[in-house]
């Protein structure tokens, strides 16, 4: 097979290397000329950096598109015009790996639920966060479950990808800057179920509209569980209920599920308690990159809240977020590009701090013993940080400086 891999970040490199290991001819393309290509060169991947000319498609059987590459990219559009199939990296992974796959998608809670399922099943976790799915090619026994976290960007370019168990956690407006409409975003998410058969399982929120052929299992945050989750928040109980339903469908015992619920501490940058200083708790929820995620974090606490908000907005309404903050009598500290939009939406005490360091110092100065300083930005990080992880680590560093 002659494959062109467009976008050579983590998942693109993993796809190119997996194909090269199988002896396929692989051309790797990226608009940046600063990509670290050492492993690709060692694997004899042909590299075309700084160019996305349509001529690169000559002789190409398939284009593997990295999730960060938009559908409107010239090379993607040219491939579709020429009838060249366009696959996501997870589509390729699903074809290369014979393992049963448990796929997890939703607007919020994907990583937490995927990692919790990994603990319940004793299974590797791949996909949207962490390892790319194709990195597991040849690394996992063929009868072992793989848990795969799936974003809308990955699912929009599947063809035959079929998880034996598919989980939809929730659907809220997100990534509208990329998908354009909530309907397009929703349709991308629901593709997780489109290739499932009658002997597969679809795990969905209770009352979710009918879809697909798979056996349907419903969950709700008030479902009985074999143990209460260690993670705080009503939203994490919903995540636990979804994970328990999926794990049972995979044949996991309630005893094993209970053990995971009692011991799983959660995931970094998701309601991660960094420190308690002078009776004030500092919580890193940097992964809250949309308003719905921030609302879940705010609901998890009864203590007085000092909430750091802002970053790169996603063209969504902050009205419900504002109502939740007012109900909690919270104080807001605004940073980043979305500060003006947030300030216009919030009718509560707030400060415009500009950057994270200023906001942390201001919140720490105002907080009293028993209060919580919560970084839950309700926005993406790309205006001031490379990603939400870097934003969360900077918050950690700033809190440590307070000691």
C-alpha positions in Angstrom: 0.0 0.0 0.0 1.1 3.5 -0.8 0.1 5.8 2.1 0.4 9.5 2.7 0.3 10.6 6.3 -0.7 14.3 6.7 0.3 15.9 10.0 3.4 14.5 11.8 2.6 15.1 15.4 2.2 12.2 17.8 -0.6 10.2 16.1 0.7 11.0 12.6 4.2 9.7 13.4 2.7 6.6 15.1 0.6 5.8 11.9 3.6 6.3 9.6 5.8 4.1 11.7 3.1 1.3 12.0 2.8 1.3 8.2 6.5 1.4 7.6 7.0 -1.6 9.9 4.6 -3.6 7.7 6.6 -2.7 4.6 4.3 -0.1 3.1 5.6 2.9 1.2 4.9 5.9 3.4 5.1 9.6 2.6 5.0 11.9 5.6 3.8 15.5 5.0 3.7 18.4 7.4 3.5 22.1 6.8 6.1 22.7 9.5 9.8 22.2 8.8 10.6 22.0 12.5 9.2 18.5 13.1 11.5 16.0 14.9 11.8 13.4 12.1 14.5 11.2 13.5 12.4 8.1 14.0 10.6 8.5 10.7 13.9 8.8 8.8 15.2 5.7 10.5 12.1 3.9 9.4 12.6 5.0 5.7 9.5 7.2 5.7 9.7 9.7 2.8 9.4 13.2 4.2 7.9 16.3 2.5 8.0 19.2 5.0 6.8 22.7 4.4 4.7 21.7 1.4 1.2 20.4 0.8 1.1 20.3 -3.0 -1.6 18.2 -4.5 1.1 16.4 -6.6 2.1 14.6 -3.5 -1.1 12.4 -4.0 0.3 10.8 -7.2 0.2 7.0 -6.6 -1.4 7.3 -3.2 -3.8 4.6 -2.1 -4.9 6.3 1.2 -4.4 9.5 3.1 -4.1 9.2 6.9 -5.2 12.6 8.4 -4.0 13.6 11.8 -6.8 15.0 14.0 -5.4 18.5 14.1 -5.7 18.8 10.3 -9.0 20.4 9.4 -11.3 18.8 6.7 -10.8 21.9 4.6 -7.0 21.5 4.3 -6.0 21.7 0.6 -4.4 18.3 0.5 -7.4 16.7 2.1 -9.8 18.4 -0.3 -7.7 17.3 -3.2 -7.6 13.7 -2.0 -11.4 13.6 -1.8 -11.7 15.1 -5.3 -9.5 12.3 -6.6 -11.3 9.6 -4.8 -8.4 8.8 -2.5 -9.8 7.5 0.9 -9.2 9.8 3.9 -8.8 7.9 7.2 -8.1 9.0 10.7 -5.3 7.3 12.6 -7.8 5.4 14.7 -9.3 4.0 11.5 -5.9 2.7 10.6 -5.4 1.3 14.1 -8.7 -0.5 14.0 -7.6 -2.2 10.8 -4.2 -3.1 12.0 -5.2 -4.4 15.5 -7.2 -7.6 15.8 -8.1 -6.8 19.4 -11.5 -6.1 20.8 -11.8 -2.3 21.2 -13.8 -0.5 23.8 -14.3 3.0 22.5 -15.2 6.0 24.7 -16.4 9.4 23.4 -18.4 12.4 24.7 -17.8 16.1 25.3 -16.5 15.8 28.8 -15.1 12.9 30.9 -13.5 10.9 28.1 -10.0 10.6 29.6 -11.2 10.0 33.2 -13.6 7.3 32.0 -11.1 5.7 29.6 -8.4 5.5 32.3 -10.9 4.2 34.9 -12.0 1.5 32.4 -8.3 0.7 31.8 -8.1 0.0 35.6 -11.2 -2.1 35.6 -10.2 -4.2 32.6 -6.5 -4.3 33.2 -6.3 -3.0 29.6 -4.0 -0.5 27.8 -5.6 2.9 27.1 -4.9 4.7 23.8 -6.4 7.3 21.5 -7.1 10.9 22.0 -4.8 11.3 25.1 -1.6 9.4 25.7 -0.6 6.7 23.2 -1.9 6.6 19.7 -3.9 3.5 18.9 -1.4 2.5 16.1 1.4 2.5 18.7 -0.1 -0.7 20.1 0.3 -2.6 16.9 2.3 -5.7 17.7 2.5 -4.7 21.4 -0.7 -6.3 22.8 -1.9 -9.9 22.9 -4.6 -10.2 20.3 -7.3 -11.3 22.7 -6.7 -8.5 25.1 -9.1 -5.5 25.3 -7.9 -2.1 24.3 -9.7 1.0 25.6 -9.6 3.8 23.1 -10.6 7.4 23.8 -12.1 9.0 20.7 -12.5 12.7 19.9 -14.8 14.1 17.3 -11.8 15.0 15.2 -10.8 11.3 15.1 -14.3 10.0 14.5 -15.1 12.3 11.6 -12.7 10.4 9.4 -13.5 6.8 10.2 -14.7 4.4 7.5 -15.0 0.9 9.0 -13.9 1.5 12.6 -16.0 -0.7 14.8 -15.7 -0.8 18.6 -17.1 -4.0 20.2 -18.3 -1.7 23.0 -19.0 2.0 22.3 -19.6 4.5 25.1 -21.1 7.9 24.7 -20.8 9.9 28.0 -22.6 13.2 27.1 -23.1 15.7 24.4 -22.6 19.5 24.9 -21.7 22.2 22.4 -17.9 22.1 21.8 -15.4 22.6 19.1 -17.9 24.7 17.2 -14.9 26.7 15.9 -13.9 23.6 13.9 -17.2 21.8 13.2 -19.3 24.9 12.6 -22.5 23.7 14.1 -23.6 21.6 17.1 -25.3 19.2 14.7 -22.1 18.5 12.8 -20.2 18.0 16.0 -22.9 15.6 17.3 -22.9 13.7 14.1 -19.1 13.2 14.3 -19.4 11.9 17.9 -22.2 9.5 17.0 -20.1 7.9 14.3 -18.7 5.7 17.1 -21.8 3.6 16.7 -22.4 3.6 13.0 -20.5 0.4 12.1 -21.6 -1.6 15.2 -23.5 -4.9 14.7 -26.3 -6.6 16.7 -23.7 -8.4 18.9 -21.9 -5.2 19.8 -22.8 -3.0 22.8 -23.7 0.7 22.8 -23.5 2.4 26.3 -25.5 5.7 26.3 -27.0 8.1 28.9 -30.4 7.1 30.1 -33.1 8.3 27.7 -30.7 9.0 24.8 -32.5 8.7 21.4 -32.4 5.4 19.6 -29.4 4.7 17.4 -27.7 1.8 15.5 -28.1 -1.9 15.7 -26.0 -2.7 18.8 -27.4 -4.0 22.1 -28.2 -0.9 24.2 -27.1 -0.3 27.8 -28.1 2.9 29.6 -26.5 4.6 32.6 -27.2 7.4 34.9 -25.3 9.2 37.7 -27.7 7.7 40.3 -27.2 4.1 39.2 -26.3 1.6 42.0 -22.6 0.8 42.0 -20.6 -1.9 43.7 -18.6 0.9 45.4 -18.5 4.6 45.5 -15.9 6.3 43.3 -12.9 7.9 45.0 -13.1 10.8 42.6 -15.1 13.9 43.7 -18.1 15.3 41.9 -21.5 14.2 40.6 -20.1 14.2 37.1 -17.5 11.6 38.1 -20.2 9.4 39.5 -21.8 9.6 36.0 -18.4 8.6 34.5 -18.2 5.7 37.0 -21.6 4.5 36.1 -20.8 4.5 32.4 -17.5 2.7 33.1 -19.2 0.1 35.2 -21.9 -0.6 32.6 -19.2 -1.0 29.9 -16.9 -3.1 32.1 -19.8 -5.5 32.9 -20.5 -5.8 29.2 -16.8 -6.8 28.7 -17.2 -9.5 31.3 -15.6 -7.8 34.3 -16.8 -8.9 37.8 -18.4 -6.4 40.2 -15.6 -7.2 42.6 -13.0 -6.0 40.1 -15.1 -2.9 39.3 -15.5 -2.1 43.0 -11.7 -2.3 43.5 -11.1 0.1 40.6 -13.7 2.6 41.9 -12.2 2.6 45.4 -8.6 3.1 44.3 -8.6 5.1 41.0 -7.5 8.6 42.0 -8.5 10.4 38.8 -6.4 11.9 36.1 -4.0 14.9 36.1 -5.6 18.3 35.2 -9.1 17.1 36.1 -10.2 18.2 39.5 -6.6 17.5 40.7 -6.0 18.9 44.1 -2.6 20.4 44.0 -2.1 21.6 47.6 -3.7 23.0 50.7 -2.0 26.2 51.8 -3.2 28.2 54.8 -6.4 26.2 54.8 -7.1 27.1 51.1 -7.4 24.2 48.6 -5.9 24.7 45.1 -7.5 22.5 42.4 -6.2 22.1 38.9 -9.0 21.5 36.4 -7.2 22.8 33.3 -8.8 20.2 31.1 -12.1 22.0 31.5 -11.8 23.6 28.0 -15.5 24.4 27.6 -18.3 25.8 29.7 -20.0 22.5 30.3 -16.8 21.0 31.8 -16.3 24.1 34.0 -19.9 23.8 35.2 -19.3 20.2 36.4 -16.3 21.3 38.3 -18.1 24.2 40.0 -20.9 21.8 41.0 -18.4 19.5 42.7 -17.7 22.0 45.6 -19.7 23.4 48.4 -16.9 25.6 49.7 -16.6 29.3 48.7 -15.0 29.4 45.2 -12.4 31.6 43.5 -12.5 30.4 39.9 -9.9 31.2 37.3 -11.6 31.4 33.9 -10.5 32.2 30.4 -8.3 31.3 27.5 -9.2 30.8 23.8 -13.0 30.7 23.6 -15.0 28.2 21.5 -17.9 30.4 20.3 -20.3 29.1 23.0 -22.6 30.7 25.4 -21.5 31.4 29.0 -25.0 32.1 30.3 -25.4 28.8 32.2 -21.9 29.0 33.5 -22.6 32.5 34.8 -25.8 31.3 36.6 -23.9 28.5 38.3 -21.2 30.9 39.5 -23.8 33.3 40.9 -25.6 30.4 42.7 -22.3 29.5 44.4 -21.6 33.2 45.2 -18.2 32.6 43.5 -15.6 35.2 42.5 -14.0 35.0 39.0 -10.5 35.9 37.9 -10.3 36.3 34.1 -7.4 35.6 31.8 -6.7 35.2 28.1 -8.5 36.0 24.9 -11.9 35.2 26.2 -11.8 37.6 29.2 -13.9 40.3 27.6 -16.6 37.8 26.5 -16.6 36.2 29.9 -16.8 39.6 31.7 -19.8 40.6 29.6 -21.6 37.3 30.5 -20.8 37.2 34.2 -22.8 39.3 36.6 -20.7 38.6 39.7 -17.6 39.9 41.4 -14.6 39.5 39.1 -11.1 40.7 38.3 -9.4 40.9 34.9 -6.0 39.5 35.6 -4.7 39.0 32.0 -2.4 36.1 32.7 -2.4 33.0 35.0 0.4 34.1 37.3 -1.5 37.3 38.2 -4.8 35.5 38.6 -3.3 32.9 41.0 -1.7 35.6 43.1 -5.0 37.6 43.2 -7.1 34.5 44.1 -4.6 33.5 46.8 -4.7 37.0 48.4 -8.5 37.0 48.5 -9.1 33.4 49.6 -9.8 32.5 53.2 -9.3 29.2 55.1 -11.9 26.8 53.9 -12.1 28.4 50.4 -11.2 26.7 47.1 -9.1 28.3 44.3 -10.2 26.5 41.2 -8.5 26.7 37.8 -11.4 25.6 35.5 -11.0 27.8 32.5 -14.1 27.0 30.3 -11.8 27.7 27.3 -9.0 26.3 25.3 -5.4 27.0 26.2 -3.9 27.9 22.9 -3.8 31.7 23.3 -1.2 31.6 26.1 -0.1 27.9 26.3 0.8 25.1 24.0 -2.0 22.8 25.5 -4.1 22.3 28.6 -1.3 20.2 30.2 1.2 23.1 30.0 -1.5 25.4 31.5 -2.1 22.9 34.4 1.6 22.5 35.1 2.1 26.2 35.2 -0.8 26.4 37.7 0.9 23.8 39.8 4.2 25.7 39.7 2.6 28.9 40.7 0.8 27.3 43.6 4.0 25.7 44.8 5.5 29.2 44.8 2.9 30.3 47.2 4.3 28.1 49.9 
